[in-house]
Amino acid sequence: MLHWLNKGRCAKKECHGRPEFYDHTTTWLSRTTGKPALVFNQPYSQVDSAEVQGFISEYPSLTAEVGPESWYGAGTTGVYIWSDANRSGAAQPPR
């Protein structure tokens, strides 16, 4: 999914080996640009912010936030990974 945020596509081969915090994933497009803007994960387990930062470190255009907020409920954690390049304007769910 980081490839999708970074390049606008995600080849199946490139998406293997995702970290444990990739669970109940939702992707969003920018309303103004139509490009990938956010990957929102809601895992049941606690998430270490340093692990998320390490995971996105090879993508300088991405920013991550980890917080207790999530929509899924039942003790899930919110892991937001933004594309700074595509972040202008509000995001909307993909079509």
N, CA and C atoms as a LAMMPS dump frame, in Angstrom:
ITEM: TIMESTEP
0
ITEM: NUMBER OF ATOMS
285
ITEM: BOX BOUNDS ff ff ff
-5.0000000000000000e+02 5.0000000000000000e+02
-5.0000000000000000e+02 5.0000000000000000e+02
-5.0000000000000000e+02 5.0000000000000000e+02
ITEM: ATOMS id mol type element x y z
1 1 1 N 0.802 -1.207 0
2 1 2 C 0 0 0
3 1 3 C 0.837 1.26 0
4 2 1 N 2.058 1.183 0.491
5 2 2 C 2.897 2.376 0.461
6 2 3 C 3.252 2.743 -0.972
7 3 1 N 3.364 1.742 -1.836
8 3 2 C 3.63 2.012 -3.245
9 3 3 C 2.456 2.789 -3.84
10 4 1 N 1.249 2.411 -3.43
11 4 2 C 0.041 3.078 -3.917
12 4 3 C 0.067 4.554 -3.517
13 5 1 N 0.417 4.851 -2.275
14 5 2 C 0.507 6.235 -1.817
15 5 3 C 1.619 6.988 -2.527
16 6 1 N 2.728 6.313 -2.746
17 6 2 C 3.904 6.964 -3.307
18 6 3 C 3.833 7.109 -4.829
19 7 1 N 3.323 6.07 -5.525
20 7 2 C 3.34 6.052 -6.986
21 7 3 C 1.965 5.978 -7.636
22 8 1 N 0.927 5.767 -6.837
23 8 2 C -0.405 5.678 -7.397
24 8 3 C -0.757 4.31 -7.933
25 9 1 N 0.056 3.324 -7.621
26 9 2 C -0.246 1.956 -8.039
27 9 3 C 0.366 1.01 -7.029
28 10 1 N -0.106 -0.21 -7.02
29 10 2 C 0.433 -1.203 -6.095
30 10 3 C 0.408 -2.554 -6.788
31 11 1 N 1.572 -3.013 -7.224
32 11 2 C 1.664 -4.322 -7.874
33 11 3 C 1.582 -5.405 -6.809
34 12 1 N 0.918 -6.475 -7.138
35 12 2 C 0.708 -7.558 -6.174
36 12 3 C 2.024 -8.029 -5.56
37 13 1 N 3.059 -8.194 -6.358
38 13 2 C 4.36 -8.656 -5.882
39 13 3 C 4.939 -7.708 -4.826
40 14 1 N 4.741 -6.422 -4.992
41 14 2 C 5.305 -5.427 -4.088
42 14 3 C 4.585 -5.358 -2.745
43 15 1 N 3.419 -5.925 -2.629
44 15 2 C 2.621 -5.79 -1.411
45 15 3 C 2.763 -6.963 -0.448
46 16 1 N 3.6 -7.942 -0.762
47 16 2 C 3.827 -9.056 0.165
48 16 3 C 4.664 -8.589 1.341
49 17 1 N 4.539 -9.252 2.471
50 17 2 C 5.338 -8.94 3.636
51 17 3 C 4.918 -7.673 4.356
52 18 1 N 3.629 -7.361 4.353
53 18 2 C 3.15 -6.176 5.071
54 18 3 C 3.286 -6.37 6.574
55 19 1 N 3.496 -5.296 7.312
56 19 2 C 3.641 -5.415 8.772
57 19 3 C 2.311 -5.756 9.446
58 20 1 N 2.391 -6.168 10.714
59 20 2 C 1.196 -6.579 11.457
60 20 3 C 0.169 -5.464 11.624
61 21 1 N 0.609 -4.205 11.604
62 21 2 C -0.363 -3.124 11.799
63 21 3 C -1.239 -2.882 10.571
64 22 1 N -0.986 -3.597 9.465
65 22 2 C -1.873 -3.509 8.305
66 22 3 C -3.05 -4.446 8.522
67 23 1 N -4.124 -3.932 9.09
68 23 2 C -5.318 -4.71 9.365
69 23 3 C -6.505 -3.756 9.299
70 24 1 N -7.611 -4.21 8.759
71 24 2 C -8.801 -3.372 8.571
72 24 3 C -8.383 -2.075 7.859
73 25 1 N -7.792 -2.23 6.685
74 25 2 C -7.204 -1.113 5.936
75 25 3 C -8.234 -0.426 5.047
76 26 1 N -8.213 0.903 5.083
77 26 2 C -9.051 1.736 4.223
78 26 3 C -8.135 2.685 3.464
79 27 1 N -8.366 2.859 2.174
80 27 2 C -7.569 3.787 1.377
81 27 3 C -8.432 4.967 0.951
82 28 1 N -7.806 6.152 0.869
83 28 2 C -8.524 7.369 0.521
84 28 3 C -7.795 8.115 -0.59
85 29 1 N -8.572 8.742 -1.45
86 29 2 C -8.044 9.601 -2.509
87 29 3 C -8.273 11.056 -2.14
88 30 1 N -7.404 11.93 -2.615
89 30 2 C -7.591 13.36 -2.411
90 30 3 C -8.774 13.83 -3.24
91 31 1 N -9.644 14.578 -2.633
92 31 2 C -10.799 15.113 -3.345
93 31 3 C -10.368 16.102 -4.429
94 32 1 N -9.293 16.846 -4.186
95 32 2 C -8.865 17.875 -5.144
96 32 3 C -7.978 17.335 -6.249
97 33 1 N -7.113 16.354 -5.937
98 33 2 C -6.196 15.845 -6.962
99 33 3 C -6.615 14.501 -7.535
100 34 1 N -7.44 13.753 -6.801
101 34 2 C -7.837 12.419 -7.243
102 34 3 C -6.737 11.384 -7.059
103 35 1 N -5.633 11.779 -6.433
104 35 2 C -4.507 10.87 -6.219
105 35 3 C -4.574 10.257 -4.826
106 36 1 N -3.868 9.127 -4.625
107 36 2 C -3.846 8.495 -3.308
108 36 3 C -3.363 9.461 -2.231
109 37 1 N -4.093 9.54 -1.121
110 37 2 C -3.745 10.485 -0.063
111 37 3 C -3.52 9.826 1.294
112 38 1 N -4.22 8.733 1.598
113 38 2 C -4.164 8.164 2.943
114 38 3 C -4.408 6.661 2.918
115 39 1 N -3.632 5.942 3.727
116 39 2 C -3.909 4.545 4.055
117 39 3 C -4.17 4.537 5.556
118 40 1 N -5.351 4.073 5.95
119 40 2 C -5.773 4.067 7.35
120 40 3 C -5.924 2.624 7.792
121 41 1 N -5.145 2.211 8.781
122 41 2 C -5.18 0.847 9.308
123 41 3 C -5.735 0.861 10.721
124 42 1 N -6.458 -0.218 11.087
125 42 2 C -7.078 -0.297 12.407
126 42 3 C -6.837 -1.673 13.023
127 43 1 N -5.588 -1.958 13.402
128 43 2 C -5.282 -3.267 13.987
129 43 3 C -5.778 -3.391 15.426
130 44 1 N -5.99 -4.63 15.856
131 44 2 C -6.408 -4.887 17.232
132 44 3 C -5.251 -4.743 18.209
133 45 1 N -4.03 -5.001 17.758
134 45 2 C -2.876 -4.955 18.665
135 45 3 C -2.366 -3.53 18.845
136 46 1 N -1.605 -3.325 19.93
137 46 2 C -0.961 -2.041 20.145
138 46 3 C 0.112 -1.853 19.079
139 47 1 N 0.313 -0.614 18.645
140 47 2 C 1.26 -0.322 17.579
141 47 3 C 2.331 0.625 18.105
142 48 1 N 3.582 0.289 17.827
143 48 2 C 4.714 1.118 18.206
144 48 3 C 4.945 2.16 17.106
145 49 1 N 4.872 3.424 17.462
146 49 2 C 5.072 4.502 16.488
147 49 3 C 6.418 4.396 15.788
148 50 1 N 7.449 3.964 16.516
149 50 2 C 8.784 3.822 15.929
150 50 3 C 8.787 2.749 14.837
151 51 1 N 8.008 1.683 15.02
152 51 2 C 7.91 0.637 14.003
153 51 3 C 7.283 1.198 12.729
154 52 1 N 6.242 1.986 12.891
155 52 2 C 5.571 2.584 11.731
156 52 3 C 6.531 3.548 11.026
157 53 1 N 7.222 4.391 11.791
158 53 2 C 8.177 5.338 11.205
159 53 3 C 9.277 4.597 10.448
160 54 1 N 9.751 3.502 11.014
161 54 2 C 10.768 2.696 10.335
162 54 3 C 10.25 2.101 9.042
163 55 1 N 9.005 1.671 9.055
164 55 2 C 8.404 1.065 7.877
165 55 3 C 8.275 2.057 6.723
166 56 1 N 7.98 3.326 7.032
167 56 2 C 7.796 4.321 5.963
168 56 3 C 9.077 5.098 5.657
169 57 1 N 10.171 4.817 6.366
170 57 2 C 11.389 5.619 6.254
171 57 3 C 11.965 5.693 4.845
172 58 1 N 11.74 4.684 4.021
173 58 2 C 12.274 4.733 2.659
174 58 3 C 11.399 5.573 1.716
175 59 1 N 10.316 6.118 2.229
176 59 2 C 9.41 6.962 1.449
177 59 3 C 9.373 8.356 2.068
178 60 1 N 10.238 9.27 1.651
179 60 2 C 10.301 10.593 2.281
180 60 3 C 9.037 11.433 2.108
181 61 1 N 8.173 11.095 1.179
182 61 2 C 6.95 11.878 0.974
183 61 3 C 5.8 11.417 1.873
184 62 1 N 6.047 10.419 2.738
185 62 2 C 4.987 9.9 3.597
186 62 3 C 5.169 10.337 5.048
187 63 1 N 4.048 10.53 5.719
188 63 2 C 3.999 10.87 7.132
189 63 3 C 3.055 9.895 7.812
190 64 1 N 3.389 9.475 9.032
191 64 2 C 2.528 8.539 9.756
192 64 3 C 2.144 9.099 11.111
193 65 1 N 0.941 8.739 11.538
194 65 2 C 0.441 9.092 12.864
195 65 3 C -0.197 7.842 13.46
196 66 1 N 0.066 7.602 14.734
197 66 2 C -0.525 6.469 15.44
198 66 3 C -1.303 7.026 16.611
199 67 1 N -2.552 6.59 16.753
200 67 2 C -3.365 7.099 17.845
201 67 3 C -4.438 6.112 18.25
202 68 1 N -5.112 6.388 19.353
203 68 2 C -6.151 5.483 19.828
204 68 3 C -7.441 5.573 19.012
205 69 1 N -7.552 6.588 18.175
206 69 2 C -8.79 6.776 17.419
207 69 3 C -8.888 5.777 16.266
208 70 1 N -10.01 5.149 16.154
209 70 2 C -10.294 4.311 14.99
210 70 3 C -11.801 4.216 14.818
211 71 1 N -12.214 3.837 13.641
212 71 2 C -13.641 3.702 13.351
213 71 3 C -14.103 2.279 13.555
214 72 1 N -13.173 1.347 13.525
215 72 2 C -13.538 -0.063 13.562
216 72 3 C -14.03 -0.49 14.937
217 73 1 N -13.526 0.144 15.983
218 73 2 C -13.978 -0.159 17.329
219 73 3 C -13.308 -1.378 17.924
220 74 1 N -13.871 -1.885 19.007
221 74 2 C -13.419 -3.115 19.681
222 74 3 C -11.938 -3.09 20.021
223 75 1 N -11.412 -1.933 20.488
224 75 2 C -10.024 -1.854 20.916
225 75 3 C -8.998 -1.685 19.821
226 76 1 N -9.411 -1.341 18.628
227 76 2 C -8.449 -1.14 17.55
228 76 3 C -7.718 0.195 17.706
229 77 1 N -6.542 0.279 17.114
230 77 2 C -5.704 1.475 17.108
231 77 3 C -5.759 2.096 15.722
232 78 1 N -5.664 3.41 15.618
233 78 2 C -5.64 4.073 14.314
234 78 3 C -4.218 4.316 13.848
235 79 1 N -3.866 3.827 12.666
236 79 2 C -2.552 4.066 12.06
237 79 3 C -2.799 4.768 10.728
238 80 1 N -2.469 6.054 10.696
239 80 2 C -2.689 6.882 9.51
240 80 3 C -1.367 7.058 8.782
241 81 1 N -1.333 6.771 7.493
242 81 2 C -0.133 7.014 6.696
243 81 3 C -0.546 7.908 5.528
244 82 1 N -0.026 9.146 5.539
245 82 2 C -0.38 10.171 4.571
246 82 3 C 0.674 10.313 3.486
247 83 1 N 0.236 10.654 2.294
248 83 2 C 1.139 11.096 1.235
249 83 3 C 1.159 12.612 1.286
250 84 1 N 2.27 13.195 1.734
251 84 2 C 2.367 14.651 1.822
252 84 3 C 2.214 15.309 0.452
253 85 1 N 2.691 14.64 -0.596
254 85 2 C 2.613 15.19 -1.945
255 85 3 C 1.168 15.309 -2.435
256 86 1 N 0.305 14.405 -1.967
257 86 2 C -1.079 14.372 -2.433
258 86 3 C -2.062 14.824 -1.361
259 87 1 N -1.569 15.395 -0.282
260 87 2 C -2.403 15.693 0.878
261 87 3 C -3.22 16.961 0.74
262 88 1 N -2.91 17.852 -0.17
263 88 2 C -3.661 19.097 -0.272
264 88 3 C -5.131 18.836 -0.551
265 89 1 N -5.977 19.496 0.177
266 89 2 C -7.409 19.276 0.039
267 89 3 C -7.863 18.099 0.884
268 90 1 N -9.144 17.928 0.982
269 90 2 C -9.708 16.839 1.782
270 90 3 C -9.602 15.518 1.035
271 91 1 N -9.523 14.433 1.768
272 91 2 C -9.466 13.107 1.17
273 91 3 C -10.867 12.516 1.107
274 92 1 N -11.053 11.605 0.164
275 92 2 C -12.329 10.911 0.033
276 92 3 C -12.06 9.447 -0.266
277 93 1 N -12.998 8.55 0.068
278 93 2 C -12.8 7.132 -0.222
279 93 3 C -12.663 6.907 -1.731
280 94 1 N -11.896 5.871 -2.159
281 94 2 C -11.758 5.593 -3.584
282 94 3 C -13.089 5.159 -4.192
283 95 1 N -13.217 5.354 -5.46
284 95 2 C -14.447 4.976 -6.178
285 95 3 C -14.452 3.533 -6.56
